[in-house]
């Protein structure tokens, strides 16, 4: 049985072109270390997979699922950040608040670097 606090899923933002081109565009393991990462526990992931991340799927035509790796392109980051901040206002459970805060942090970092976010799930 898996511990609900075990980190299983990651949001990665490339720090440079090598992280973007070598790892992200080839959808391989992030082997270069040229990423900043935000880790989500299983409980955190489950708390947003059918809500916030589902909204991203509909709005940005990107299928984010716990069995798939997907990239949220940089042209969608600002709108995704606004969506996450609005969603954050309505979170009631601590696990969901924690998950959304990590999404907000990852999106803010991506926006500041003009990079996409890789949902390495």
N, C-alpha and C positions, 0 to 999 in steps of 0.2 A: 504494500500500500504506500502511495506517495504522500509525503508530508505536504500539506497545503501551503507551507511557507517556503518550500524548495523552489529556487529560481529555475524557471524552465524557458522563459521567452525573453527575447531581447528586441529593443528598438535601437538601431545603430545609425549614426550620422557620420559620414566620411569627414575626416579632418583635412584631406587633400585629394588631389587627382588620383594618386595611387590607390587609395581606399575606394574611390569611386570607380575607376576603370578596372582594376585588377580583381577586386572582390565583388563589388556590388553589381556591376554590369554582367559579370559572368555567373552571378548567383551561386557562388561557391562559398565555402566556409570563409569567414573573415580572418584570413591568415596573416595579413600584413600588420595588423595592430594599428592601422591608421583610422581608427574609429573612436568616437565617444559613445558609450553605451549606457542604456537605461534598462535594468532588469525588472521583469515582472514575475511575481510568483504565480502559481497556478490559480490561486484564489483571485488575485488581482486581474489576471487575464480573463477568467470566467466572468468577472463582474462587469467587463466592458465589451466583451466579444459580440454580444447580441444587441448592444445599444450603440455606444459611440463608434466602435469599429464598423458596425453594420451601416451606420449613417455614412461613414467614409466610403464604404463599398458603393452605396447608391449615388452619392454626390460626385465621386471622383473616378468611378468605373475601375476600382481596384479591389480585388477580392482578398480581404484579410481574414485568414482563418488559422486556427491553431495547428493545422497540418500543412500549411503553405507558407512560403517566403514571398513577400510582396514589397514593392517599392512604391511609396507615395512620392510622386514627382515634385520637384521644387516649385513648379508653377502653382501647385495646390496648397503649399505649406501655409500661407497667410490665411486662407479661408479655413483650412483644417484647424489652425490655431484658434481662430474666432469661434468655430464650432465647439472645440474642446473647452474653451473658457466659458461659453454659454452653458454647456452641459454640466460643467463643474459647479455652477451655481445651484443646481438641482440635486446634487448627490447627497444622499442621507447616510449611507453606510460608510464606515471608515475604510473598508477595503476598497470600495469604489473611489472614494476621495483620493486615496493613496495612488491608485492606478491612474486616475485622470491627471493628477499632479505630475506624474512621471511623463505622461503623454505631452502635457503642456510644456514641460522642461525640454523634452526632446525636440518638439516643434519650434520652440523659441530659439534653441541652439541652431537648428537647421536653417531657420529664417535668417539668423545673424550671419551665417556662413554661406548663404545662398546654395544650400545643398538639399538633396532629398532625404527622406527617412526610409530606412530599410527595416521592415517588420520581419525579423528573423525568428519566425515561430516554428 
